[in-house]
Amino acid sequence: MIEKIPFLHRDKLYYIIIREDIAFDALHRILDTLVEQGAFLGECEDPVLYTVVSEEVRYTVGVDGINVMITCA
């Protein structure tokens, strides 16, 4: 079941949309990587896709504002 979960990361709110279970430390690493890549700067009309690797697991991550959609690639 897909869930939309509010998640605080470094004093900012994100909504995580994910089907699989994910560890909090992996989620923090994914968000840190997205912040480093500028995923949350500015307004985009369409979601932007990123590939993030955390502990040898490849994730495809869609960012739409503060909505973060994560799937295992």
N, C-alpha and C positions, 0 to 999 in steps of 0.2 A: 504494500500500500504506500502510495506517495504521500509524504507529509510535508507541511510547510512549518518550520520550527523557528521561532525567534531565537537569535543567538547573539550574545554580547561578545565582542572581540576587541580588545584594546579600547574600551569605552565607546565603541560604535556598535549600532544595532544592524544586524544583517538577518535576512530571512533565508534559511537553508531549506532547499527543496531536494529531497533525496529518497530513493527507494530502498537502498541497502543500509545496513548499520555501518557506522563509521566511528572510530575512536575520537575522543575529543582532541587528543594531541595531533592526530592527522588532520582534523578539521582546522585547528589553529595553524598548522604548517601550510595548508592550502590557502587559507585567507591571507597569511603573511606573504606568500608568493604572489597572490593576486594584487595585494597592496603595492608590493615592490614593482610589479609590472604596470601599475597605474590603472588597474581595472575599474576603480571607483572614482576616477577623476572625470568631471564633466558629465554631460547628458548625452546618451546615445539613443537614437530612435529605435534601433534594433538590438537584441541581445548579442553580445560578443562572446565567441567561444575561445577557451584557453585549454591547453593541455598542461596538467600539473602532475609531476611524479613525486610521490611521498612514500618512502620506505619501499621502493621497488614496485609500487602499485601505481599504474597510470590512470589518471582521472581526466575525463572531459568535463569541463566546467563552463557553464553558460552564466554570464553576468548581465543582469538587466536591472540597472539602478542598484538597490540594496538586496535584490533577489539573487541568490546564488544557487544554481541548479547543478547538482553533482551526480555523475554516473561513472562507474568503473569502465574504463575503455578496454 
